[in-house]
Amino acid sequence: MSKRIYVGNLPFRATEDQVRELFSRYGTVTNVAMITDRETGKFRGFCFVEMGDADADQAIKALNNYQMEGRALRVNEA
């Protein structure tokens, strides 16, 4: 099984590769969905990451409040 993780308060310059690299420290990332504004196409500062259940639990515990470019990430199960 896999879990979907909400990742909020990301820096607006964050990339999918950066998020994937960060979460890959805790296991295999199967998908990263960076959410953009429908009209402007600009990144909205949050995304969803999918990974295995045990890996996701570990990533949530480790990365909630993690500092990325001066911003404390909000990481929890979606």
Phi, psi and omega in degrees: 000158176231157179244150175257129184246132173274132177235110183245168180064031176288148173299144183294343177270358182298146180245163177300320180298319179296316180295315180300317180297316181299312183284336180295342176298339186249001178149187183280123177269123182267335180198145172230124179244104178277125186269126181242158176291133183297325184274317185263338183079003181280145178298136185266000176092011174212162181208175174235135180241137176246133177203170181303153185308304184295319179296319180297316179301317180294316180296319180300312181298318185283327191256350176295128184074009175297137181274122177232111182053043176081007180244134178276116181291145171254116185233120176205169180292134181282000000 
